[in-house]
Amino acid sequence: MRAAFDRRNGWTPWHAVGAVFAAAVAVVIAGNAWYDLVHVARREEESSHIWLVPIVVAWLVWVRRSRLRTVVPGGRLPGTLMIGVGWFCWSWGYRHSIQSMWHGGAVMMALGAILVVVGRDLLYRFLPAVLVLVFLIPVPKTARVKIAQPLEEVTASVTGSVAEVLGMEVQQRGNLITFEGREVAIAEACNGMRMVFTLFLACYVFAFVTPLRGYVRAIILLASPLTAVVCNVIRLVPTIWVFGHATPERAELFHDVSGWVMLIVAFLGLTGIVRLLKWAMVPVAPFTLAAA
């Protein structure tokens, strides 16, 4: 049956071998950009979400694996164009010290190399998995600051109010919250930017692994910043309490672990919301799972 499937669709084992080899060549050519990308992911906590991208891509591909039966190799023009544009961006970004273009060009070259072998049909069938690759590109520091600062201010204000409602005697001054004589900066205890991108990936995964209507997916993605604020508050209130009653080392450990726990909390929260809408008979899911 497998041989008949291969003959009908035109696939051979050499397509897989060729795709891996072509991607490896593209990575070697732009090796300096890939090395720097990994270095940024390891060095900057705000870019730590990069490590989640390969997992997200693999998950989205696995969920859509049945679509491989309808994918036919062929149509190499998009991949060729992507390699050309990627090479230009990689070269231009390197020569003019534009980090986002340098990294983005390297990613485009690798993706284009794969598409040259497997064809454009795979791109269309697995578009959600392809689009998430943009999160491999670290966000420039100036852009991060513009997004993080207002989120931190909102989070600090809401966190202070929630802590007071729960009976905690806190004092808030801007992004700084004082509890039991210890000061906790929102930017340090729970960086807004890091949570935004990490939780956006969680929302993205949920939106495209769950059979939902298009408008529901759009709402989930657009509401991801609000999800980040809510999860930040849920994380910050106990974090502040731990900073006030435990050693700094234990508090930092709690802070790090709770950040990953928030991914699970966000995912379960979104699942609960969708189930609540279904219970209320709101049409959120398409008629078939194929739309997922």
N, C-alpha and C positions, 0 to 999 in steps of 0.2 A: 504493500500500500504506500509505503514511504517513497519507493522508487517511482511509482505512478504519479504521486504527488509532485515529485521533483520534475518529471518530464512534462507534466501538464503546465506547471508554472515557470519552468525554465531555470529552476534553482539547482545548483550543484554545490558540493562541499567547498569548491574553490572560491565561491562567492564569499563565504565566511572567512576563509584564509586570506583572500585578497583584501577584504575590508579591514581586517586586523592589521595586515601588513601596510596598507596605504595609510591608515591612521597612525601607525608607529613611525612611518617615514615623515609624516607631517609634524608629529610631536618632536622628532629629532631635529628637523629643520628649524623649528621655533623653540628649541629646547631652552634657550635663555629666558623666554617669557614664561614657559611652564615652570621652570625652576623658581622664578621669582613669585609666581602665583602661589605655589606651595609654601614658599617662605613667608608670604604675607598671611596665608591662612594659619600658619603655625605661630606667627609673631603677634598678630593683631586679633584680639578677642572679638572686635566688631566684625571681623571677616570669618569667624569660626564656622558660620553657616555653610561655607564652601564644602566642608567635609560631608555635609548631608546631601549635596546635589547628586553624587553618583548613586546613593541609596534611593533617592527619589526617582531618578531616571530608571533604575532597574525595576523599581516597584511599578511604575507606570507602564513599562514595556511588558512586564509579567502579566499585569491585569489585562492587557490588550493582546496577549500572545495569540489568541484565536484569529486575529486579523492577518496573521502571517499567511494563512491559507489563501487569502485573496490578493496578496502582494505579488506583483510580477516584476522581475528585474528589467531595467531599461529606462531610458530617458536620463542621460548623464549630463545634460546641459546645466541644470541647477547646481549640481555638485561642482562642475568646472567653473561656473561663475562665482560660486562661493569661495573656491580656492583662490581665485584671482582677487576678489574683494578682500578676503582675509589676508592674503600676502601683502596687499597695499596697506591695509590698516596696521598690520604687524610692523612693517618696515617704517611707515610714516610715524607711528607711535614711538618706535625705538629712537628714530633720528631726532624727533622733536620732544622727547621726554613726556609723552602723553600716555600715562600708564594704562588707562582704560582701553584705548585703541590698541595698544601693544598686546595686552592680554586678550582682548576681544578678537583681534586678528588671528591669534594663535588658536583659539577655540574654533573659529570659523574655518580655518584651514583643515583642522582635524575632522570636523564634521563634513566639510566638502569632500575630503578624500574618501570618506566612507560612502558618501552618496554617489561618487563617480563609479564605484564598484557595484553598489546595490540598486541605484536608480532612484528617481524622484518619488515613486509610488510609496516607498517606505517612509519618506519624509511626510507625506500627506496622511498616511494611516497612523503614524505615531507622533503627530505634531505636538501634543501636550508634553511628551517626553523630550522633544527637541527644544521647545521654547524655554523649558526650565534650565537649560544649559547657560542662559544669560546670567544666572546667579553664580556661575563660576568666576565671573568678572568682579573683582573687588571694587566697591564703590569709593570714589575719590573722597579724601578726608573733608574737603569743603562741603560736599554734598551731604556727607554723613552728619556734620555739625548742624546744618540747616534743618535736617529732619529730626535729629535727636533732641535738640534743645527744647522745642515746643512740646514734644512728647514727654520729656523729663519733667517739665513744669506742670503739665496736666497730671502726670502720674504722682508727683509729690503732693499736689493739692488734694487729690482724691485719697491718697494713702493716709495723709494726716487726718482727714475727716473720718475715714473708716477706723483708724486706730483709736481716735477719741471716742467713737461710738462703742467700741469694744472695751472701753475703760482704761486704755493706755494713756498715761500722761506724757504727751509728746509736745514738742515745740518745733514749729516749722518756720524756716527762713529761706525762701527761695527753694532751691533743690536740696537744702540741708535739713535733716530731721534729727532732733536731739531726743534721746530716750535714756533714762537712768544715767544721765551724765555723759553719755557717749554719743558722738555725732556720726550720723550715717548719711553720706552723700548719695542721692539717687543714682547719679551717673556711675558711682562705684559699686553700689549694692546690686543694681539691676540696670545695666546699660540699656536705654531705650532702643537704640539703633540695632543692637545685637538681637534683641527680642523681636523687633519688627520683622527683620528678614527671616529669622528662624521660624517665627510663627506664621509668616506669610507662606513659607514652604509647607508648613503643616496644613494650612488652609488650602493650598494649591493641591496637595496630595488628596485631601479629603474631597475636594470638588471634582477631581477627575478619576478617582477610584470608586466613587459612589454614583449610581445611576440617578442623575438629577437633570432637571430641565435647565436650559441655557440661562434663564434669568435668575434661577436660584444659585447657579455657579457664579454668576456675575456679582450677586449680592454678597456671597461668602468672601470672594476675593476683595471686593471694595470695603468690606467690613473688617478686613484683617488688621488695620491699624487699631481699631477699637478693641478687637480681640487681644492685641498686644498690650494695650493699656490695662484691660481687665485682668489679664494673666500677670502683668507686672504688679498690680495691686495685691492680688492673691499671694504672690510670691514675697512682696516687700513687707507686708504686715508681720508675718512670722519671722522674716529675716531681721527686722528691726528688733523684735523681741529677743532673738538669739544674740544679737550684738550687745544687747543690754544685760544679758544674764550669763553669757558664756565667754570663753576666751576668744580673741580675734581669730586664732587659727581654726577653731571649731565653727565660728560664725562664717568664715570664708568657705569652709567645706560645705556648710549648709547652703550657702549662696550658690556655689557651683552646681551641687546636686539638684537643687530645686529648679535651676534653670532648665535642665533636661526634663524634669518631671512636668514642667509646664507644657511641654509638647504633648505629653499624654493627656493632660488635663484639657488642653485646647481641642484635641482630637475627639475626646469623649464628650466634651461640651457641644461641639458641632453635631456629633451623632445624635445626642439627646434632642437638640433643636429640630433636626430633620424628622426624628421620630415623633416629636410633639406636633409638628406641622401635619405629618401624615395622620396622626390620631385625630387632629382637628379637621381632617379631610381636605386639607389644602393641597392642590395638585403640584407636587414638587418633583415627582419622578416620571420619566417617560414610560411608555408602555412596554419597552423591551430593554434588556440589559445591554444590548449592542450599542446603545447610544452612549454608554459610559466610556 
